Amino acid sequence: MYFSREVRLKRALKTALICLGITTLCVCIPGAHFLLVPTGILLTPFVVLKTYRVTTSLVGASVRCAACGGELTRLSSQERYPLYETCITCGRENRIVSHS
């Protein structure tokens, strides 16, 4: 599934609100809020940027290892292609690309 620019922006804004909401709740934690609140404020833009950069979502896939033929199963992913999956049978790293 590919995300349009508008959908990516909505997802990024939702992530920002969640991060800032959690940061706001951290104000109530005595002592720890001196570390948690600034950390939450500083990390929010990075989490939002990472969320915005996700252009595809893999719902499920099953592919074979190029070396041994073992099955590589990936249930879900919201990463950028190419994906790298390590075979549990032989330990070789496999590169997964999108052809759609």
C-alpha positions in Angstrom: 0.0 0.0 0.0 1.4 3.4 -1.0 0.6 6.5 1.1 -0.2 9.8 -0.7 1.4 13.0 0.5 -1.9 13.9 2.3 -2.1 10.6 4.1 1.5 10.9 5.2 0.9 14.4 6.5 -2.2 13.2 8.5 -0.2 10.3 9.9 2.7 12.6 10.9 0.3 15.1 12.6 -1.4 12.3 14.5 2.1 11.0 15.6 3.0 14.6 16.7 -0.2 14.9 18.8 0.4 11.5 20.4 4.1 12.3 21.3 3.2 15.7 22.7 0.3 14.2 24.6 2.6 11.7 26.3 5.1 14.5 27.0 2.3 16.5 28.6 1.4 13.6 30.8 5.0 13.3 31.9 4.7 16.7 33.6 2.7 14.9 36.3 5.6 12.6 37.2 7.5 14.2 40.1 11.3 14.4 39.6 11.4 12.4 36.4 9.6 15.2 34.5 12.8 17.3 34.5 14.2 14.7 32.1 11.1 13.3 30.4 9.5 16.5 29.2 12.6 18.0 27.5 13.4 14.6 26.0 9.8 14.3 24.6 9.9 17.8 23.2 13.3 17.2 21.5 12.4 13.7 20.1 9.0 14.6 18.7 10.2 16.2 15.5 12.5 13.2 14.7 9.6 10.7 15.3 7.3 12.8 13.2 9.9 13.1 10.3 10.4 9.3 10.4 6.6 8.8 10.2 6.3 11.2 7.4 9.0 9.5 5.3 7.2 6.2 5.4 5.7 5.9 1.9 4.6 2.3 1.9 3.1 -0.3 4.2 3.6 -4.0 3.7 0.6 -5.9 5.1 2.0 -9.3 4.7 4.6 -11.2 2.5 6.1 -14.6 2.2 9.3 -15.0 0.2 12.1 -17.6 -0.2 15.7 -17.2 0.9 18.0 -16.8 -2.1 20.7 -19.0 -0.6 18.8 -22.0 1.0 15.2 -21.6 -0.1 13.9 -21.2 3.5 10.8 -19.2 4.0 11.0 -15.6 5.1 7.8 -14.3 6.5 7.2 -10.7 7.2 3.8 -10.0 8.7 3.9 -6.2 8.6 6.3 -3.4 7.9 6.2 0.3 7.5 9.7 0.9 6.3 11.3 2.1 3.2 12.3 -0.3 0.4 14.5 -2.2 0.0 13.8 -4.3 3.2 16.5 -6.6 4.6 15.4 -9.8 6.3 17.7 -12.4 7.8 17.0 -16.0 7.1 16.6 -18.0 10.3 17.8 -21.2 8.6 21.1 -20.1 7.1 21.6 -16.7 8.6 22.0 -14.9 5.2 20.6 -11.4 4.8 18.1 -11.1 2.0 17.1 -7.9 0.2 13.4 -7.5 -0.5 12.3 -4.9 -3.1 8.9 -3.8 -4.2 7.9 -4.3 -7.8 4.5 -2.6 -7.7 
